[in-house]
């Protein structure tokens, strides 16, 4: 499966190295993806044109893959969350990934090493819907050899745990 991963990763050129300003911009946008160019520029102490160009480069290089809303799944009617581990037939990652991406409530899919091959995060309305998803949809995929379901009791989004507001950067140094 390692060669398959390399083929997926090799489809685009490597991203250019990030400097401190790029990393500050990424932190800001991870905290507040709706931040204006003006506020980004002010916080990282560059011109608006420079901030705009840097964000576009980060998008073009594939560092920023998109912008999205962070959802409270319980309030959105998806009160049951679970990590599902899967053992799959060797060399079937691409096929399995395609099938898992089609599942309702699939939030994250990862090919991993260890006692299982795939880690899948799902959100469903309730435990009955979760049971249906695992027993009728996931276990019916021919390349899936076995599954184990780990129910999530509580979760914390680390990207926003500290503060819902963007981090405050220190003011620029005074010029002599």
Phi and psi restraints in degrees (value plus and minus 20) as a CYANA .aco file:
   2 UNK   PHI     -83.8   -43.8
   2 UNK   PSI     -60.3   -20.3
   3 UNK   PHI     -84.3   -44.3
   3 UNK   PSI     -56.4   -16.4
   4 UNK   PHI     -82.9   -42.9
   4 UNK   PSI     -61.9   -21.9
   5 UNK   PHI     -83.6   -43.6
   5 UNK   PSI     -63.8   -23.8
   6 UNK   PHI     -81.0   -41.0
   6 UNK   PSI     -59.5   -19.5
   7 UNK   PHI     -83.9   -43.9
   7 UNK   PSI     -60.7   -20.7
   8 UNK   PHI     -84.0   -44.0
   8 UNK   PSI     -65.3   -25.3
   9 UNK   PHI     -91.3   -51.3
   9 UNK   PSI     -47.9    -7.9
  10 UNK   PHI    -100.7   -60.7
  10 UNK   PSI     -16.8    23.2
  11 UNK   PHI     -92.6   -52.6
  11 UNK   PSI     -36.2     3.8
  12 UNK   PHI    -156.4  -116.4
  12 UNK   PSI     135.7   175.7
  13 UNK   PHI     -89.2   -49.2
  13 UNK   PSI     137.2   177.2
  14 UNK   PHI     -85.9   -45.9
  14 UNK   PSI     128.9   168.9
  15 UNK   PHI     -91.8   -51.8
  15 UNK   PSI     131.4   171.4
  16 UNK   PHI     -88.6   -48.6
  16 UNK   PSI     134.1   174.1
  17 UNK   PHI     -81.5   -41.5
  17 UNK   PSI     126.0   166.0
  18 UNK   PHI    -115.2   -75.2
  18 UNK   PSI     120.5   160.5
  19 UNK   PHI    -120.6   -80.6
  19 UNK   PSI    -198.1  -158.1
  20 UNK   PHI     -81.0   -41.0
  20 UNK   PSI     -57.5   -17.5
  21 UNK   PHI     -87.1   -47.1
  21 UNK   PSI     -63.0   -23.0
  22 UNK   PHI     -78.3   -38.3
  22 UNK   PSI     -64.8   -24.8
  23 UNK   PHI     -85.2   -45.2
  23 UNK   PSI     -57.4   -17.4
  24 UNK   PHI     -84.3   -44.3
  24 UNK   PSI     -61.8   -21.8
  25 UNK   PHI     -81.9   -41.9
  25 UNK   PSI     -64.2   -24.2
  26 UNK   PHI     -80.6   -40.6
  26 UNK   PSI     -64.4   -24.4
  27 UNK   PHI     -79.9   -39.9
  27 UNK   PSI     -63.7   -23.7
  28 UNK   PHI     -81.9   -41.9
  28 UNK   PSI     -67.7   -27.7
  29 UNK   PHI     -90.7   -50.7
  29 UNK   PSI     -48.1    -8.1
  30 UNK   PHI     -87.8   -47.8
  30 UNK   PSI     -54.4   -14.4
  31 UNK   PHI     -99.6   -59.6
  31 UNK   PSI     -60.6   -20.6
  32 UNK   PHI    -161.0  -121.0
  32 UNK   PSI      70.2   110.2
  33 UNK   PHI     -86.2   -46.2
  33 UNK   PSI     -30.8     9.2
  34 UNK   PHI    -118.5   -78.5
  34 UNK   PSI     -12.8    27.2
  35 UNK   PHI     -78.6   -38.6
  35 UNK   PSI     118.2   158.2
  36 UNK   PHI     -95.9   -55.9
  36 UNK   PSI     138.6   178.6
  37 UNK   PHI     -77.7   -37.7
  37 UNK   PSI     -61.3   -21.3
  38 UNK   PHI     -79.4   -39.4
  38 UNK   PSI     -67.2   -27.2
  39 UNK   PHI     -88.5   -48.5
  39 UNK   PSI     -55.7   -15.7
  40 UNK   PHI     -82.4   -42.4
  40 UNK   PSI     -68.3   -28.3
  41 UNK   PHI     -78.8   -38.8
  41 UNK   PSI     -64.0   -24.0
  42 UNK   PHI     -83.9   -43.9
  42 UNK   PSI     -62.6   -22.6
  43 UNK   PHI     -91.3   -51.3
  43 UNK   PSI     -50.3   -10.3
  44 UNK   PHI    -122.2   -82.2
  44 UNK   PSI     -17.0    23.0
  45 UNK   PHI      43.3    83.3
  45 UNK   PSI      28.4    68.4
  46 UNK   PHI    -152.6  -112.6
  46 UNK   PSI     149.4   189.4
  47 UNK   PHI     -90.1   -50.1
  47 UNK   PSI     140.9   180.9
  48 UNK   PHI     -82.2   -42.2
  48 UNK   PSI     -59.1   -19.1
  49 UNK   PHI     -82.1   -42.1
  49 UNK   PSI     -60.4   -20.4
  50 UNK   PHI     -86.9   -46.9
  50 UNK   PSI     -63.7   -23.7
  51 UNK   PHI     -82.3   -42.3
  51 UNK   PSI     -63.9   -23.9
  52 UNK   PHI     -80.1   -40.1
  52 UNK   PSI     -66.8   -26.8
  53 UNK   PHI     -83.5   -43.5
  53 UNK   PSI     -61.3   -21.3
  54 UNK   PHI     -85.3   -45.3
  54 UNK   PSI     -63.7   -23.7
  55 UNK   PHI     -83.5   -43.5
  55 UNK   PSI     -63.8   -23.8
  56 UNK   PHI     -82.2   -42.2
  56 UNK   PSI     -59.3   -19.3
  57 UNK   PHI     -84.2   -44.2
  57 UNK   PSI     -61.8   -21.8
  58 UNK   PHI     -82.9   -42.9
  58 UNK   PSI     -55.5   -15.5
  59 UNK   PHI     -90.8   -50.8
  59 UNK   PSI     -68.6   -28.6
  60 UNK   PHI     -80.6   -40.6
  60 UNK   PSI     -56.4   -16.4
  61 UNK   PHI     -97.9   -57.9
  61 UNK   PSI     -26.4    13.6
  62 UNK   PHI      61.8   101.8
  62 UNK   PSI     -12.0    28.0
  63 UNK   PHI     -89.8   -49.8
  63 UNK   PSI     -66.5   -26.5
  64 UNK   PHI    -115.2   -75.2
  64 UNK   PSI      97.0   137.0
  65 UNK   PHI    -113.7   -73.7
  65 UNK   PSI     -28.6    11.4
  66 UNK   PHI     136.2   176.2
  66 UNK   PSI     158.1   198.1
  67 UNK   PHI    -145.3  -105.3
  67 UNK   PSI     119.3   159.3
  68 UNK   PHI    -170.4  -130.4
  68 UNK   PSI     149.4   189.4
  69 UNK   PHI    -112.7   -72.7
  69 UNK   PSI     123.9   163.9
  70 UNK   PHI    -109.2   -69.2
  70 UNK   PSI     103.3   143.3
  71 UNK   PHI    -124.7   -84.7
  71 UNK   PSI     116.3   156.3
  72 UNK   PHI    -103.5   -63.5
  72 UNK   PSI      80.8   120.8
  73 UNK   PHI     -82.1   -42.1
  73 UNK   PSI     -56.1   -16.1
  74 UNK   PHI     -84.9   -44.9
  74 UNK   PSI     -65.4   -25.4
  75 UNK   PHI     -88.1   -48.1
  75 UNK   PSI     -42.7    -2.7
  76 UNK   PHI    -109.6   -69.6
  76 UNK   PSI      -9.1    30.9
  77 UNK   PHI      66.2   106.2
  77 UNK   PSI      -5.2    34.8
  78 UNK   PHI    -137.7   -97.7
  78 UNK   PSI      52.9    92.9
  79 UNK   PHI     -96.4   -56.4
  79 UNK   PSI     -31.0     9.0
  80 UNK   PHI    -134.7   -94.7
  80 UNK   PSI     106.0   146.0
  81 UNK   PHI    -144.5  -104.5
  81 UNK   PSI     128.0   168.0
  82 UNK   PHI    -173.9  -133.9
  82 UNK   PSI     128.8   168.8
  83 UNK   PHI    -117.2   -77.2
  83 UNK   PSI     112.2   152.2
  84 UNK   PHI    -139.1   -99.1
  84 UNK   PSI     104.3   144.3
  85 UNK   PHI    -115.5   -75.5
  85 UNK   PSI     122.1   162.1
  86 UNK   PHI    -149.6  -109.6
  86 UNK   PSI     118.0   158.0
  87 UNK   PHI    -120.7   -80.7
  87 UNK   PSI     111.4   151.4
  88 UNK   PHI    -146.1  -106.1
  88 UNK   PSI     143.4   183.4
  89 UNK   PHI     -82.7   -42.7
  89 UNK   PSI     117.4   157.4
  90 UNK   PHI     -75.3   -35.3
  90 UNK   PSI     119.9   159.9
  91 UNK   PHI      46.2    86.2
  91 UNK   PSI       2.8    42.8
  92 UNK   PHI    -130.4   -90.4
  92 UNK   PSI      -8.3    31.7
  93 UNK   PHI     -73.1   -33.1
  93 UNK   PSI     -69.9   -29.9
  94 UNK   PHI     -80.8   -40.8
  94 UNK   PSI     -63.9   -23.9
  95 UNK   PHI     -83.5   -43.5
  95 UNK   PSI     -67.2   -27.2
  96 UNK   PHI     -84.2   -44.2
  96 UNK   PSI     -63.7   -23.7
  97 UNK   PHI     -77.6   -37.6
  97 UNK   PSI     -64.5   -24.5
  98 UNK   PHI     -80.3   -40.3
  98 UNK   PSI     -62.3   -22.3
  99 UNK   PHI     -88.8   -48.8
  99 UNK   PSI     -60.0   -20.0
 100 UNK   PHI     -88.5   -48.5
 100 UNK   PSI     -54.4   -14.4
 101 UNK   PHI     -82.9   -42.9
 101 UNK   PSI     -44.3    -4.3
 102 UNK   PHI    -101.9   -61.9
 102 UNK   PSI     -32.0     8.0
 103 UNK   PHI     -89.5   -49.5
 103 UNK   PSI     118.0   158.0
 104 UNK   PHI     -87.2   -47.2
 104 UNK   PSI     112.8   152.8
 105 UNK   PHI      67.2   107.2
 105 UNK   PSI     -22.9    17.1
 106 UNK   PHI     -89.0   -49.0
 106 UNK   PSI     105.3   145.3
 107 UNK   PHI    -131.7   -91.7
 107 UNK   PSI     -50.5   -10.5
 108 UNK   PHI    -175.2  -135.2
 108 UNK   PSI     115.8   155.8
 109 UNK   PHI    -151.1  -111.1
 109 UNK   PSI     111.0   151.0
 110 UNK   PHI    -158.1  -118.1
 110 UNK   PSI     116.8   156.8
 111 UNK   PHI    -106.1   -66.1
 111 UNK   PSI     104.8   144.8
 112 UNK   PHI    -150.6  -110.6
 112 UNK   PSI     149.9   189.9
 113 UNK   PHI    -124.2   -84.2
 113 UNK   PSI     144.2   184.2
 114 UNK   PHI      99.9   139.9
 114 UNK   PSI    -167.9  -127.9
 115 UNK   PHI     -94.7   -54.7
 115 UNK   PSI     -33.8     6.2
 116 UNK   PHI    -157.7  -117.7
 116 UNK   PSI     151.7   191.7
 117 UNK   PHI    -123.7   -83.7
 117 UNK   PSI     -54.0   -14.0
 118 UNK   PHI    -150.5  -110.5
 118 UNK   PSI     120.9   160.9
 119 UNK   PHI    -138.7   -98.7
 119 UNK   PSI     104.3   144.3
 120 UNK   PHI    -143.4  -103.4
 120 UNK   PSI     109.7   149.7
 121 UNK   PHI    -124.5   -84.5
 121 UNK   PSI     108.8   148.8
 122 UNK   PHI    -150.0  -110.0
 122 UNK   PSI     133.4   173.4
 123 UNK   PHI    -146.9  -106.9
 123 UNK   PSI     107.9   147.9
 124 UNK   PHI    -152.0  -112.0
 124 UNK   PSI     148.7   188.7
 125 UNK   PHI     -82.4   -42.4
 125 UNK   PSI     -60.8   -20.8
 126 UNK   PHI    -181.6  -141.6
 126 UNK   PSI    -199.1  -159.1
 127 UNK   PHI     -85.4   -45.4
 127 UNK   PSI     -51.0   -11.0
 128 UNK   PHI     -84.5   -44.5
 128 UNK   PSI     -64.1   -24.1
 129 UNK   PHI     -86.0   -46.0
 129 UNK   PSI     -56.9   -16.9
 130 UNK   PHI     -83.9   -43.9
 130 UNK   PSI     -65.3   -25.3
 131 UNK   PHI     -78.1   -38.1
 131 UNK   PSI     -65.7   -25.7
 132 UNK   PHI     -80.9   -40.9
 132 UNK   PSI     -63.0   -23.0
 133 UNK   PHI     -80.4   -40.4
 133 UNK   PSI     -67.2   -27.2
 134 UNK   PHI     -90.3   -50.3
 134 UNK   PSI     -71.0   -31.0
 135 UNK   PHI     -95.5   -55.5
 135 UNK   PSI     -52.5   -12.5
 136 UNK   PHI    -124.9   -84.9
 136 UNK   PSI     -49.8    -9.8
 137 UNK   PHI    -118.2   -78.2
 137 UNK   PSI     -74.7   -34.7
 138 UNK   PHI     -90.0   -50.0
 138 UNK   PSI     -67.9   -27.9
 139 UNK   PHI     -91.7   -51.7
 139 UNK   PSI     -29.3    10.7
 140 UNK   PHI    -108.4   -68.4
 140 UNK   PSI     -26.1    13.9
 141 UNK   PHI     -93.0   -53.0
 141 UNK   PSI      99.6   139.6
 142 UNK   PHI     -76.1   -36.1
 142 UNK   PSI     -53.6   -13.6
 143 UNK   PHI     -99.9   -59.9
 143 UNK   PSI     -26.9    13.1
 144 UNK   PHI    -106.6   -66.6
 144 UNK   PSI      97.4   137.4
 145 UNK   PHI    -106.1   -66.1
 145 UNK   PSI     -58.6   -18.6
 146 UNK   PHI    -180.5  -140.5
 146 UNK   PSI     141.1   181.1
 147 UNK   PHI    -155.6  -115.6
 147 UNK   PSI     138.5   178.5
 148 UNK   PHI    -161.8  -121.8
 148 UNK   PSI     111.4   151.4
 149 UNK   PHI    -127.7   -87.7
 149 UNK   PSI     108.0   148.0
 150 UNK   PHI    -134.9   -94.9
 150 UNK   PSI      87.7   127.7
 151 UNK   PHI     -91.6   -51.6
 151 UNK   PSI     114.4   154.4
 152 UNK   PHI    -110.4   -70.4
 152 UNK   PSI     102.8   142.8
 153 UNK   PHI    -110.2   -70.2
 153 UNK   PSI     -55.4   -15.4
 154 UNK   PHI    -177.3  -137.3
 154 UNK   PSI     125.7   165.7
 155 UNK   PHI    -161.3  -121.3
 155 UNK   PSI     134.8   174.8
 156 UNK   PHI    -152.0  -112.0
 156 UNK   PSI     107.6   147.6
 157 UNK   PHI    -101.0   -61.0
 157 UNK   PSI      90.1   130.1
 158 UNK   PHI     -87.2   -47.2
 158 UNK   PSI     -46.5    -6.5
 159 UNK   PHI     -84.6   -44.6
 159 UNK   PSI     -46.4    -6.4
 160 UNK   PHI    -145.1  -105.1
 160 UNK   PSI     -12.3    27.7
 161 UNK   PHI     -82.9   -42.9
 161 UNK   PSI     -57.6   -17.6
 162 UNK   PHI     -93.2   -53.2
 162 UNK   PSI     -61.6   -21.6
 163 UNK   PHI    -186.0  -146.0
 163 UNK   PSI     118.2   158.2
 164 UNK   PHI     -96.9   -56.9
 164 UNK   PSI     -31.5     8.5
 165 UNK   PHI    -113.9   -73.9
 165 UNK   PSI     132.9   172.9
 166 UNK   PHI     -80.9   -40.9
 166 UNK   PSI     126.4   166.4
 167 UNK   PHI     -84.2   -44.2
 167 UNK   PSI     124.8   164.8
 168 UNK   PHI    -108.4   -68.4
 168 UNK   PSI     104.9   144.9
 169 UNK   PHI    -108.7   -68.7
 169 UNK   PSI     132.7   172.7
 170 UNK   PHI     -83.8   -43.8
 170 UNK   PSI     133.2   173.2
 171 UNK   PHI     -86.4   -46.4
 171 UNK   PSI     138.3   178.3
 172 UNK   PHI     -86.1   -46.1
 172 UNK   PSI     131.9   171.9
 173 UNK   PHI     -86.2   -46.2
 173 UNK   PSI     126.7   166.7
 174 UNK   PHI     -95.3   -55.3
 174 UNK   PSI     116.6   156.6
 175 UNK   PHI    -102.1   -62.1
 175 UNK   PSI     120.8   160.8
